């Protein structure tokens, strides 16, 4: 009977279990802190990537605005007709003026 373990007193057993629980909680807290640090690093990387993408998008938008200003607008038909009539009138007036001055 010398090999029989002596049963623990309830207070000792409670202290033993509380010690185990404290170790497990410490391990869990360490794991949470480690994961939070890793997540913070990942978030910082993503924020940097998002900032670069936003900068690229802003540059593309400004370049598109510049290109849109360079695109010629379509001339209305009445402006073309008016221009041709003006050129025709100029030619006819030069011809008429030359007839008056030369003859």
JOGIUR-V46654 format. One line per field, one symbol per residue. ss: DSSP state (a for helix, b for strand, c for the rest). psi: psi as a letter, one per 30 degrees, with the letter a starting at -180 (. if undefined). burial: + if it has 24 or more other ideal C-beta (glycine too) atoms within 12 Angstrom, else -. A space follows every 10 residues. Layout:
ss=???
psi=???
burial=???
This chain:
ss=ccccccccca aaaaaaaaaa aaaaaaaaaa aaaaaaaaaa aaaaaaaaaa aaaaaaaaaa aaaaaaaaaa ccccccaaaa aaaaaaaaaa aaaaaaaaaa aac
psi=fffkkkkkle eeeeeeeeee eeeeeeeeee eeeeeeeeee eeeeeeeeee eeeeeeeeee eeeeeeeeff kklkklefee eeeeeeeeee eeeeeeeeee ef.
burial=---------- ---------- ---------- ---------- ---------- ---------- ---------- ---------- ---------- ---------- ---
